[in-house]
Amino acid sequence: TEKVPMDPRLEPLPMRSTPEVEAFENEFARYCETTHAVGVNSGTSALVVALMACGIGPGDEVITVPFTFVGTVSTILQVGAGVRFVDVTTPALTMDPTALEQAVTDRTKAIIPVHLYGQPADMDPIFEVARRHHLVVIEDAAQAVGARYKGRRVGGLGDIGCFSFEEKKLMTTGDGGMICSKDPSLLKDIK
């Protein structure tokens, strides 16, 4: 998918690089058991940048859940893509992987599972669907810093993980966000 340029006034900017920011990015990447991290101004911006880095744009569809912060859905719309919803399971309130396969269409390019209230989504079946359909997995881990799925930290499991540090999150800097990935090619244009 070709990247579509956004109105420059809407593009989130990476944090200005300083030794402190770089140290935080490096330490956060290690903490999330991934190799690369880039700080941005918010968790919402992290999602926009992640979608753009994966080439998601007009004509594409992204599957996510309706039980999430509005930023998860608005970022998909902001890059011009369509949203397809998959319901959540109870009591976890995370993506129902049994409903995921039926939501995939020929326009689907990505899945955004949301790890909510420190509870990880059931990632293995989500990855199975993603592999079968060649879909990108962008984890919305804004409310799950430090959570583990089968012994591995969330946010470092998918193609990209997005975090928020706003004042009501599990880990806060007052505001800010982070994008993590084991694939440096996805983050190369961000810094």
Disulfide bonds with the S-S distance in Angstrom:
none
